[in-house]
Amino acid sequence: MAEPTLQQVFGTNATQDANILTIKKSDLTGVGLTPAATNTAESLVVALVKLWEKTLTATNQESNPEQQITIEDGFPSIVFRNNSNYRQYPKTIAFQKVDNSTDLDPDDY
């Protein structure tokens, strides 16, 4: 099998060149994002993580040795900060590579 494609990880309309990665917000509506000129950075991160966890699963990795990243759910909990209760949704992102360096280098993936 091949490494997950740009479109599988970033959405159907994702493109890149040597300098720019383009991700269409419309590709993130399926995970709950309402595209707007005022989307917060954090809302975009959440949408991307939700999109990634659809493809970058441990099950997909088992059938595709070229996939080196997985995202899995942790156990949701309630945390207290700033005098309020917050629901916390932990996610574990695991990066695997051949053991020849102790650094997490993007060029290795």
C-alpha atoms as one frame of an Amber mdcrd trajectory, in Angstrom:
protein
   0.000   0.000   0.000   0.986   3.628  -0.268   1.312   6.366   2.281  -1.997
   8.196   2.954  -2.593  10.829   0.290  -2.822  14.573   0.798  -6.541  14.375
  -0.010  -7.167  11.540   2.473  -5.513  13.497   5.284  -6.433  17.123   4.474
  -9.625  16.823   2.414 -10.722  16.221  -1.148  -9.677  19.660  -2.378  -6.298
  19.853  -0.632  -3.379  20.899  -2.810   0.239  21.827  -2.312   3.208  23.230
  -4.119   6.733  23.947  -2.902   5.534  26.823  -0.695   1.809  26.534   0.008
  -0.516  23.933   1.493  -4.165  24.707   0.685  -6.927  23.169   2.782 -10.494
  24.077   1.823 -12.704  24.805   4.815 -15.579  23.230   2.891 -13.743  19.890
   3.251 -14.047  20.278   7.032 -17.843  20.621   7.172 -18.207  16.845   7.474
 -16.509  16.991  10.883 -18.626  19.888  12.117 -16.860  23.077  11.031 -19.031
  25.918   9.803 -16.746  27.783   7.363 -16.472  31.497   8.086 -13.963  34.289
   7.626 -13.756  34.435  11.418 -13.067  30.766  12.275 -10.693  30.660  15.209
  -7.328  28.953  14.914  -8.419  26.474  17.580 -11.656  25.623  15.746  -9.570
  24.834  12.656  -7.205  22.646  14.700 -10.168  20.730  16.129 -11.644  20.237
  12.651  -8.322  18.975  11.307  -7.815  16.554  14.196 -11.353  15.229  13.722
 -10.669  14.810   9.994  -7.316  13.106  10.621  -8.749  10.626  13.092 -11.069
   9.333  10.358  -8.092   8.177   8.259  -5.108   7.929  10.608  -6.500   5.065
  12.677  -4.649   2.155  14.249  -6.832  -0.206  12.179  -5.805   1.513   8.937
  -2.170   1.408  10.032  -2.353  -2.357  10.593  -3.407  -2.855   6.977  -1.073
  -0.173   5.588   2.555  -0.357   6.747   3.266   2.950   4.964   1.030   4.849
   7.437   3.259   6.149  10.237   0.832   8.325  12.245  -2.187   7.304  14.314
  -4.714   9.272  16.324  -6.729   7.631  19.069  -9.271   8.818  21.607  -8.428
   9.044  25.278 -11.001   9.033  28.061 -13.108  12.213  28.226 -13.244  13.842
  31.628 -14.383  16.963  33.433 -11.652  19.374  34.530 -12.043  22.439  36.711
 -10.218  25.665  35.872 -11.015  29.351  36.068 -13.925  28.561  38.394 -15.719
  26.525  35.702 -16.098  22.907  34.655 -14.739  22.014  31.219 -15.220  18.799
  29.281 -11.803  17.558  28.167 -11.394  15.363  25.070  -7.887  13.867  25.060
  -6.419  12.558  21.814  -3.221  10.570  21.479  -1.202  11.258  18.334   1.525
   8.675  17.790   4.353   9.104  15.288   6.268   5.963  14.322   9.459   5.693
  12.310  12.434   3.396  11.952  14.549   3.735  15.091  17.573   5.603  13.745
  17.193   8.995  15.480  15.792  10.427  18.702  14.351  13.523  17.012  10.828
  14.001  15.646  11.724  15.239  12.170   8.854  16.059   9.761  11.024  15.022
   6.809  11.010  11.431   8.110   7.280  11.040   7.432
